[in-house]
Amino acid sequence: MDTLTQAALGAAVGGTVLGRRLGRKAVLIGAALGTLPDFDVFLDYGDAVLNVTEHRGFTHSLFVLTGFGTLLALLARRFAPARDITLGRWWAFFVLCLVTHPLLDVLTTYGTQLWWPLNVRPSAWPVVFIIDPLYTLPLLVGIGFAMATGNGFRGPAWGLALSCAYLAFAMLAKGVVEHRLDPVLAEHGIEDAPRLVQPTPFNTLLWRATIIDGDRHYETLVGLFDGAEPPLLEIFHRGAELEAAALALEKGERLDWFAGPYLRYEVRERNGRETLIATDVRLGFPGFYAFSYALATREGETWQPLEPTEMVTPDSRADREALGQLAARVFSPEARLCTSDFVTDRWVADVPEAC
């Protein structure tokens, strides 16, 4: 999630745990702790692929943050003037302010390495977009109340309760969307294919589903107000014939670890040379993909890796008009939005007649 939201969450947690005893101080310390795991954005790991795949790494590990929070609790118990606060209370304050950051991050699409240093894929169970005003606003109102009145507990506790209720609604909404999607996938024989269902930007009313089946990449939008209208599946090419070449490269293998099957491959002419490009189709929107990487250039029959790996601007025909159509689609199923309208024609395999 964005920095403001993470600071607000840390502040709300801090106020809920120690607001009665520390007042505004609990809110301010909680805000600082809530943003601390994101200091890794200032680290340079050497190239574009490593920078994106190492983000939300060791600084978001539940093991690391619990250990660090325990150390802070021991120091606070030994040196803080508030001698009446028990070690257990200090521990809950520091650890919860820290670990709620990655636990919220894991509810977005971008993977979070909760179990670092274990060699497992990043975790992601997306139910909210990386910026969602309806989640953040109750936290900010509660914090504002605490800072204005000096009551460090009541406002943050209410704000935290309302934001958690919103997450519960988002989880319920995702369940509804997946229930509507299941029969359509079964009809196409892809009910067991890898799928990713995530909210579209800034809301939890309209959801995007991405399904991968070999060279076929399916996309659909499902809204809570769509009624009985079945979702329309649009089909795109994924460039799977280039996947083996990409996986033979160190950076290609790293991207596969990070994004799993949700990668699109292409060969593009860049600087007079054939270049192998990998694009993460989870992050962004068809036509708006934000994460594409130049992995290698062709020399004869072989691919020579690029060092350092470059991040490149995807080939796209998307514009602001598409974002306006997406916003209209949130509340109206009649405002039919076909993602193929914003994708380069060479990627389109098949679209419904309604598009």
N, C-alpha and C positions, 0 to 999 in steps of 0.2 A: 504493500500500500504506500501511498505518498507520505512524505515526511510529516506534514501537518496532522494527518490522521494518526500516525504512529505516536507522535508527541501527545496528542489528545488522549489516545488510549492509555499511554503510560501515566499521564496525569490523573485520569479517572480511576485507574487501578490504585495508584498511590494514595489518592484521597479516600478511596473506599477502605483501604487497609489501615492507614494511619492518620486519616484526616481528623478524626476526633482528638488525637493527641498532638499532632504537629500543625494542624490547620493548613494555611497556605503553603507552608514549607513542604508538606507531603505532596501537594499537587505539583509544585515546581520541580522537586527532585524526581518525581515520577515522570514528568515530561522529558527531563534530560535522559533518564534511563531508557525511556521508550524509544528514543531516537538512536541510542548508542549502537545497536547492532548494524546500522547502516553506514558506519564509518568505512566499511570496506569499499564503498564507491570511490574513495580517494586512492585506492591501491591500484597499481598498474601491474598486471600479471604477465605482460609481454606482448600480447596481440589481441585482436578483436574477439576471437573465439574464446580464449581463456578469460578475458575480462567478463564476458557475458555468462560463461558457465561457472566461473568461480564466485560470482556475486551470489549473495545469500548462501555462502559457504560456511566457513568455520565460525564467523561472527553470528550466525543464526543457529548454531548447533545447540540442541537442548542440553547436551553434556557440558559444553563450554560455558553456556550462560548460567546453568545451575551451579556449576563450580565457582564461577565468578561472583554470582549472587551470594553464595555461602560465605565466600571470603569477605565481601562487603558487610554482611551481617555480623560476622565475628569482629570486624574492626569497629562497626558502629556500637556493638554491645560493650566493647572495651573502652572506646574513647568518646562516644557521643554524650552530651550533657544530660540527655533524657534517660536517667538511670532506671526509671520505672518500666521501660519498654523491654519486654522479654526477648531472649535470643530467637525464640520461635516466631515472634511478631516481626522482628527485624528480617528474619529469613523470608517470611511470606512477602514482606514488602519488596525487598530487593529482587527476589527470584521471580515473583509474579510480574513486576514491572518490566523485567527483561524478557521472560519467555513468552509473554503474550504478544510480543512483536513478531517472532517467527510463526507463532500459532495463527495469527491473523494473516500473515503473508501466505501461509500454505493454503488459505481459502481463495487465493487468486491463481491465475493460470501459470504464471512464471514459477518454475520449480524452486523449492526451498530445501536445503540440505539439513533437515532436522537431525539426522543421525550421524553427521560428520563426527569422527573420521571413518566411520564404517563405509565400505565401498558399495553403496546402494544408490539407485537413481534418486534425483530430487523428488520430493513429495509435492503433489498439487491436487487439491480437491476444490476446484473453482466454484464458488457460489457468489462472489462479488467481483466487480471490476476493480482495477487498481486505484481508481478514484471514484468514490460513490458518496455524493453529498448527503444522502439520506442516512448513511451509516455515521458519517462524521458529525453532522449537525447536533444530535443529542449530546454527544461528548463535549462539544464546544460550549453549548448552552450550560451544561452542568459545571464545567470549569469556570465559565464566566460568573456564574452564581457564587461559586466558592471564592473566587478572587474578590468579588464585590462585597460579600458579607463576612468573609473570614471563616465561615463554616466549611471546613475542608472535606466534610463527609457527605452531607445530604445531596448537594448538587451532583458531584461526581458519581455517587452511587446510583442516583436516578438516571443519569446520562448513560452509565454503563449498562444498566438494566434495559433501557430502551434500545441501545445499539445491539445488545445480545438478542433481543426480541426480533430486531430487523434481520439478523443473521438466521434466526430460526425461520422467519418468513421466506428468506432466500432459499434455504434448504428445501422447504416445502414446495416452493415454486419450481425448483429444479426437478423435484420428483414428479410434479405434474407434467412438465415438459418431456421428461424421459418416458413417461407412460404414454403420451401422445405419439412419441417418436417410434416406440417399439414395433407396432404393427407395420409401419411403413418400411422399416429396415427388414423386417421378416419377409415382406412382400418382395423385396429386392434380393433376398438371400444373404444379407450382410448383418444379420442380427448379432453375430459373434465377432464381427470385425472391430478393431480398435476404434473407439469413439471418444470424442471430447465434447462435452456440453458445458458452455460457459455463458455468462451474461454479456450482452452487448454494452458498449460504453455508457457509464453513469446511471445504470438502472438495473433492476432485477425483474422487469416485466417482459422484456424481449430477449430471447436466448439464441445463441448460435451453436449449431451442432456440426462437428467435423468428423467424418468417418473415413478411414483409410482401408482400402482393399486392393493390395498389389499396386498397379499403376493408376488405379482409380482413386480419386479424392472427391468425396461427396461433401456438399455444403447445403445447409438449410437453415432457415430462421423460423423459430416457433415462439409465438407470443401467448401470454396468458389470456388475452382477449380474442384469440382466434376462433373460439367456438369449436364446432365439429369439423371444420375445414382441415383435411389432412395436410401435413407439411409437404412442400414440393422439394424434391431432391435435385440439385444441380450437380453435374458430374464434370470433373476436370482431370486432365492428365497430371501425373506427378513426376514424370521423368524417371521412373523406377529402373529403366535400363542403365542409368548412370550410378545407381546406388552402390553397386559393388566397387566401382572405381573410387567413389567417395569414401567408402568404409575402409579401403586399403590405405587411406591417408590418416595420419595421426589426428589431425584436426577434424577430419570427417568423422572418425570414430568417436571423438570427444563430443561433437554435436549430436551424434546418434545417442550417446549416453544421456545427453541433456534433454533432447526433444523426442526421443523414441522414434516411432514411425512417422511423426508429423513433420516431415521434411520434404521439400520439393527440390528437384535437381534439374539443372539446365546447363547448356553450353552457350556462352555469350561471347561475342567478339568484343574484346577490350584491348585498346592500345595495339591493334593489329594482330592480336593473338587469341586463339581459342581458349576460353577460361571456363573452368568448372565452378558453377555457383550453386550454393545450397541456401535455401530459404526456409525459415521456421514458420510454418503456416498456422501455428497456434496463436502467435502474438501479433495482434493487429486485426485486419479484416481483409477479405479478398479484394485486391487492388490497393490495399493500404499496408501490406506487410512491411514491418519495420526492421526485421533482422535478416539480412542476406549477407553471405560471405563468399568471397573469392578464395577458393581452396587451392587451385592448381592451374597450371597452363599446360597445353598439350605440346609435346615435343616428339614428333614422329608418332609412334604407336603408344607412347607412355605419357602419364601425367606427372609433371614435376611440381611438388608442393611449393606454394608461395610462402615466403617467410619475410616479414610477419604476415599472417593472414589478414586480408583486407575486409572491412565492412563496406558494402556497396549499396547504392540506391537501387531498389527494385524497379524493374520495368513495370510501369503502371499507367493507367488512364483515369485513375480516380481523382476526384476533386471535391471541393466543399459541397457541391450539390448533392453528392452521394451521402454526406453526413446529414444533410437536411432530410433526405428521403428516409434515412435510418431512423431519425427522430420521429418522423411522421408514422413510420411503421410500428413504433412502440405501442401506440394507442389504437391503431386502425388496421385490421387485417386487409381491408380493401385497398390500402396504400401498398399494393404489391411491390416488393423490392426483390429484384433478381441480382444476385451478386455477380453473375456473368456479365452484366452490363458494364462492370468496372474492371474486368480482367482482360488482358491481351488475348485476342481471338485464338492464338495458337494453343492456349491451355484448355480451351473449352472442348469437352468431349461430347456432352449431351445435356440439353436443358429441356424442361417441360414446355409444352405448347403455350402455357400461360405466360411464359417469359418472352 
